[in-house]
Amino acid sequence: PKTTANYHYSLDVQDQLPFNSVFTLGYQGNETRHLFVLKNYGAVAAANGLALNPGVETVNFWQNAGNGNYNAMIATLSHNFSHTFQASGQYTWARAMDENSGPYYEDPYPFDTGAAYGRANYDVRNAFKLFGLWQPVFFRGSHSWIEKVAGGWSLSGIFNVHSGFPWNPYYNITSN
């Protein structure tokens, strides 16, 4: 069988703006080839009008014929407010497409793997992150024991907003 391959591409452009700000515009992408797909050959035979053996319940076949890709634009604006606090905002506009979103996935179109090509289960189109870092200095220039005990710590936080789910929401229902 062919080996699963992943090709990664990236590019960043950065510019120093006035007032201690930095703007970064980046691209990230990848192509994945030869993903494993579970094919139900009983469905392929039925679609082609072939007679099925009543003694055989299923005929499954693993084939590494799946493909996928991911492309994203990432824009970041960072600002140093003082010597002790900095904040950044990051917007990601992305698209993830594939023919099977994970291992052990049964192809819903076993007669043509390419027919299952569409948005990946983990597709997150829009994402915004806001994060900051505060590293206070209480005893500047002092080399006393108090600076060694009370200094050198930081406080940070991250706020995320996104569309889509980076995971598959599954739940079991026992009724129709």
Buried (B, 14 or more C-beta within 10 A) or exposed (E): EEEEEEEEEEEEEEEEEEEEEBBBEBEBBBBBBBBBBBBBBBBBBBEEEEEEEEEEEEBEEEBEBBBBBBBBBBEBBBBBEEEEBBBBBBBBEBBBBBBBBEEEBEBEBBBEBEEBBEEBBBBBBEBEBBBBBBBEEEEEEEEEEEBEEEBEEEEEEEEEEBEBEEEEEEEEEEEE
